[in-house]
Amino acid sequence: MLTLIKNATVFAPEPLGIRQVLVAANRIVYVGQAVPELDARLNVDEVDADGARLIPGFIDPHAHVTGGGGEAGFETSVPAPVLTDYTRAGVTTVVGLLRTDDLVRTTSAMIARIKALRSEGLSAWGYTGGYSHATRQRRAQGKPTGHRRSHQPTPLMMPCSVSFTWFFCSQHPAV
């Protein structure tokens, strides 16, 4: 599938002005001033951006993909963000992590949520680990846990195909 985005005000991230952008198989293959000449048999989906800004997608490096809150009780928990919570903000890549309590929000639930976001087209990653893991280790070693617990998150490296990582941030021409 080919998509030609015409007349977009492109930021890459520096301002490039009005450009034409060709996307093939979820990859940007052309950015230029001229409209590329394409064979009519290619079934190109054309989008006229009409001057709207086209910017690189943002990376959210600290996201509670399974939800947050709950320190004051279950009734204070916040639900997990959905795909549009990220994409409406221009986020195309998210790095999930657990909150302070990794007993209520589990590593397996986080991995499941990351896989779900990936299946919806978001580039998603995660860090595993939580405070209770470090606390259990310190207790097993006979060390005090203290109020300030720290942990070293373990990167969760799962293979991922990068999806279309540009985002229209406005339907209004750039000024």
C-alpha positions in Angstrom: 0.0 0.0 0.0 1.3 3.4 -0.9 0.1 6.7 0.6 1.0 10.1 -0.8 0.6 13.0 1.6 0.6 16.1 -0.4 1.0 19.8 0.6 2.1 19.1 4.2 4.0 21.6 6.3 6.8 19.1 7.3 9.0 19.3 10.4 11.7 16.7 10.5 12.2 18.0 13.2 13.5 21.2 11.6 10.9 23.1 9.5 11.1 22.0 5.8 8.1 23.9 4.5 5.5 22.5 2.2 6.5 19.0 1.1 5.1 15.8 -0.4 5.6 12.6 1.6 5.4 9.1 0.2 4.8 6.2 2.5 5.3 2.6 1.4 4.7 -0.4 3.7 4.6 1.9 6.7 7.9 3.4 5.9 8.6 7.0 4.7 10.3 6.5 1.4 10.3 10.1 0.0 10.1 13.6 1.3 10.4 16.4 -1.3 9.0 19.5 -2.9 7.9 17.8 -6.1 5.1 15.4 -6.3 6.7 12.1 -7.3 5.6 10.5 -10.6 4.0 7.2 -9.8 2.5 4.5 -12.1 -1.3 4.8 -12.1 -1.5 1.0 -11.5 0.1 1.3 -8.1 -3.2 2.1 -6.3 -1.9 5.1 -4.4 -4.0 6.5 -1.6 -3.6 10.3 -1.8 -4.2 12.7 1.2 -4.2 16.5 0.7 -2.8 17.9 4.0 -3.7 21.4 2.8 -0.8 22.9 4.8 -1.4 21.0 8.0 1.7 20.3 10.1 3.3 16.9 9.7 5.8 16.2 12.5 7.8 13.2 13.8 5.9 11.2 16.4 6.7 11.8 20.0 8.2 9.2 22.3 6.7 8.9 25.8 9.6 7.3 27.8 7.6 6.9 31.0 4.1 5.6 30.7 2.0 3.6 33.1 0.4 1.5 30.3 -1.6 -0.6 32.8 -2.9 2.4 34.7 -1.7 4.3 37.7 -2.6 5.6 41.1 -4.0 3.3 43.8 -1.6 4.3 46.6 -4.6 5.5 48.7 -6.6 2.4 47.9 -8.1 0.5 45.0 -10.8 3.2 44.5 -8.0 5.7 43.6 -6.6 3.6 40.7 -6.6 5.2 37.3 -7.5 3.0 34.3 -5.0 2.1 31.6 -4.7 4.6 28.7 -6.1 3.5 25.4 -4.5 4.0 22.0 -6.1 7.3 21.2 -4.9 8.7 24.5 -1.4 8.4 23.0 -2.1 9.3 19.4 -4.2 12.4 20.1 -1.1 13.7 21.9 1.2 12.8 18.9 2.8 9.9 20.7 3.8 7.1 18.3 6.3 5.3 20.7 5.6 4.5 24.3 7.8 2.9 27.0 5.7 1.2 29.6 6.7 0.7 33.2 5.2 -0.5 36.4 4.2 1.9 39.2 5.5 1.6 42.8 3.2 -1.3 43.5 4.0 -4.1 41.1 1.7 -6.5 42.9 -1.5 -4.9 41.7 -0.2 -4.0 38.3 1.9 -7.0 37.3 4.7 -7.5 34.8 2.6 -10.0 32.8 -0.3 -7.5 32.6 2.2 -4.8 31.4 3.6 -7.2 28.7 0.1 -8.0 27.6 -0.8 -4.3 27.4 2.4 -3.6 25.4 1.5 -6.4 23.0 -2.0 -5.0 22.6 -0.7 -1.5 21.8 1.7 -3.0 19.3 -1.2 -4.9 17.6 -3.0 -1.5 17.3 0.0 0.0 15.5 1.9 1.8 18.3 5.6 1.2 18.8 5.6 0.0 22.4 8.3 -1.1 24.8 8.6 -1.7 28.5 10.7 -1.9 31.6 10.1 -4.6 34.1 10.7 -4.5 37.8 9.1 -2.7 40.7 9.7 -1.7 44.3 8.5 -4.9 45.9 11.2 -6.9 44.0 14.0 -4.7 45.5 12.3 -4.8 48.9 12.1 -8.6 48.9 15.8 -8.8 47.9 16.8 -6.4 50.7 14.8 -8.4 53.3 16.3 -11.7 52.1 19.8 -10.1 52.6 18.8 -8.9 56.1 19.1 -5.2 55.0 16.6 -2.5 56.0 14.1 -1.6 53.3 13.6 2.0 54.4 11.1 4.4 53.0 13.0 5.2 49.8 13.2 2.0 47.8 15.0 1.9 44.5 15.2 -0.6 41.8 17.0 -1.0 38.5 14.4 -1.8 35.8 15.2 -4.6 33.4 14.6 -3.6 29.8 12.0 -5.7 28.0 13.3 -6.1 24.5 10.7 -7.6 22.3 11.0 -7.4 18.5 8.8 -4.8 17.0 8.1 -3.4 13.5 8.2 0.4 13.5 4.8 1.7 12.3 4.1 5.0 10.5 5.8 7.4 12.8 4.5 10.8 11.6 1.6 12.6 13.0 -0.7 15.4 11.8 -0.8 17.9 14.7 -3.0 20.5 13.2 -5.6 20.9 10.5 -4.6 24.6 10.2 -1.8 25.9 8.1 1.5 26.7 9.9 2.1 30.4 10.6 
